[in-house]
Structures are given as structure tokens and as C-alpha cells.
Amino acid sequence: MVFRRVSHFSQQDKTPADGCFISSFITIHYSSKKGLIRPLIDSTLPLSRAAYAHERIANNQARGAIILIP
């Protein structure tokens, strides 16, 4: 999942084998460790509301990740 999102940041990269992909991943990793970028979390829901969470994602109503708590 992380690699798929990284590829969105570096669309000029043709394959994961070229060095740009790795350097993009390292840049994002260190930026997140320094607190310069953070994940966007829409909501936190109990696992019993997974169907509702899926519905929100499918209808493009979530503005970020929905975290399910067991």
C-alpha cells in the first residue's frame, strides 16, 4: 500500500528498479518521521461498523483513511 502511494508522488518513474523510486520513498519516510507530513485520518470506527466504513469509501465521502478498531 505504501509503495502504491509513493508511485503517485513520483509519476515520472518508469519502474521501481530505477533509483528515483527508492529516493522518493526515502524522502517520504524521513519527512514523515520528522513530522513534516502526516496521514490524513477521516474517522475511527469500531469493527462492527465496517460496512458503514466501506460504504463511505465507496461513495467518496471519506476524506482520508478510516481506521477500524477491533
C-alpha positions as CSV (number, residue, x, y, z in Angstrom):
1,M,0.0,0.0,0.0
2,V,2.8,2.4,0.8
3,F,4.6,1.7,-2.4
4,R,1.4,2.3,-4.4
5,R,1.0,5.7,-2.8
6,V,4.7,6.5,-3.3
7,S,4.3,5.9,-7.0
8,H,1.7,8.7,-7.1
9,F,4.3,11.1,-5.8
10,S,6.8,10.2,-8.5
11,Q,4.9,9.6,-11.7
12,Q,7.9,10.2,-13.9
13,D,9.4,7.0,-12.6
14,K,9.1,4.2,-15.1
15,T,9.9,1.2,-12.9
16,P,10.7,0.5,-9.2
17,A,14.2,-0.5,-10.4
18,D,15.4,3.0,-11.2
19,G,16.9,5.0,-8.3
20,C,14.2,7.7,-8.3
21,F,11.6,5.4,-6.8
22,I,13.9,4.5,-3.9
23,S,14.9,8.1,-3.3
24,S,11.2,9.2,-3.3
25,F,10.4,6.5,-0.8
26,I,13.3,7.6,1.4
27,T,12.3,11.2,1.2
28,I,8.7,10.4,2.2
29,H,9.9,8.1,5.0
30,Y,12.2,10.8,6.6
31,S,9.6,13.5,6.1
32,S,7.0,11.5,8.0
33,K,9.5,10.7,10.8
34,K,10.3,14.4,11.2
35,G,6.6,15.2,11.3
36,L,6.6,17.2,8.1
37,I,3.9,15.0,6.6
38,R,1.1,13.1,8.4
39,P,-1.5,10.7,7.3
40,L,-5.0,12.1,6.8
41,I,-7.4,10.2,9.0
42,D,-11.1,10.7,8.4
43,S,-12.5,8.7,11.3
44,T,-12.0,5.9,13.7
45,L,-14.8,3.3,13.9
46,P,-15.4,0.0,15.7
47,L,-15.0,-3.1,13.6
48,S,-18.8,-3.7,13.9
49,R,-19.3,-0.6,11.6
50,A,-17.1,-1.9,8.8
51,A,-20.0,-2.0,6.4
52,Y,-20.6,1.7,7.0
53,A,-16.9,2.5,6.6
54,H,-16.9,0.6,3.3
55,E,-20.0,2.5,2.1
56,R,-18.4,5.9,2.9
57,I,-15.2,4.9,1.0
58,A,-17.2,3.6,-2.0
59,N,-19.3,6.7,-2.2
60,N,-16.2,9.0,-1.9
61,Q,-17.5,10.5,1.3
62,A,-14.3,9.8,3.3
63,R,-11.6,12.5,3.2
64,G,-8.8,10.2,4.3
65,A,-8.3,6.8,5.9
66,I,-11.0,5.2,8.0
67,I,-9.4,3.3,10.9
68,L,-11.3,0.2,12.2
69,I,-10.7,-0.7,15.8
70,P,-11.2,-4.4,16.8
